[in-house]
Amino acid sequence: MIKPDLSQPLPEDLGKLHFVGIGGSGMSGIARMFLESGYTVSGSDLRDTAAVDELRDLGARIAIGHDAANVGDADTLVVTGALWQDNPEYQLALSRGLPVLHRAHALAWLINRQRLVAVAGAHGKTTSTGMIVTALLELGADPSFVNGGVIQSLGVSSRHGSGELFVVEADESDGSFLLYDTAVALVTNVDADHLDHYGSYEAFDDAFVTFASRAKEFVAISSDDEGARRVASRLDGATLISFGEAESADVRVHSIASEGLVTATLSYRGVDHPLSLGVPGRHNALNAAGAFAVLAGLGFDPAEIIRGLQSFTGTGRRFELHGTVRGVRVFDDYAHHPTEVAAALQTARSVVGDGRVIAIHQPHLYSRTRLMAGEFAETYERLADHTIVLDVFGAREDPEPGVTGALVADRFTDSDAVDYIPDWQQAADRAAAIAREGDLVMTLSCGDVYRIIPQVLDALATTD
């Protein structure tokens, strides 16, 4: 993988840009922003996707597959940390002496001197960013934004706005969230992850302290998350707005009801504000509290903030319904850490009623699977009725001997509650065979597990 050089100076002029892996959730949004700004954009990806098609419609030249010839006459290469060093397009750029920018560098270049709201945290970033953007639009602020997932009511993950604010989902996975010149920071939680990059829990905390301490105006930070409290205790002199269920929180969320769509009450400066969200899941009441903290800190009227938050209807790959066959609903979720999996499965429980939850888990990263196999198994066994485990989506990592999906399945205490099935068609057939009317099937991973959903729907349609 390629690690970003945080000290790399940004060129004054980027010229023609070529994105390697242009269809990724973060890369596609940034590419869209450059296209909308009038830049010539090309790119490559391993497969055609809806995001690739949309970028082509906006004028990007995109090749499928990686080849040095794809670079063409580009002046600047944009890459992600998931790229391998031997990528032929990357190697050609190095041989030509072209500037090679990590996607966060490219985004920082786009932001320039706008007033930046950066949303960071191990979980909840995409939804919280979507909530802030949606509310700002309702409030008439018209922000620019780049999110890690499509905001469903807008149909895009990024857009240029006419206002002074620029809202971004800030990725902590490789430290690139430290590149931004941040005005307002939101820290949803600090639940240690990406230890393949950071090496220790302490280094993970240190990165969040650095990120938050650079916020020029204020930091909105969870009062409930243990890691966030550790970080907050080290932010000497910073203006903090805390949010959560704690009695001491500046924005306190309480009276949460999460059967179906979420309702709650947000208390701020002695006033209670009833909140009805357009999304399910108890965790989304906390995400809304964090978004409220940001918007209140920016000076917006609390009652108007509530109205704006209530117009949010979700983001892509966050408890996203893909179809219903034989009375069985099939959802997809981006959850790839035990904490996120727990939240996703609890959301499924809140909407399934008397039905059962059948999970299809694709482990993401060999290092995470090795380190957290037991936590994944405990979470799935506790919250799902049956789990089907696929093989590991390695992303930026080389395979590790002995690290497969079986590592998770073997940690279940009840072997009847889990199947390890590396073959996707067999996994889809197994899910369809188990499911009955009223049940819910959900794929979980930030890998490419969503691609199994058509197979699941077909298997449900053909299974008696």
Summary of the structure (lengths in Angstrom):
residues: 464
radius of gyration: 21.7
end to end distance: 45.7
largest distance: 64.5
contacts: 1694
relative contact order: 0.09
helix: 37%
strand: 25%
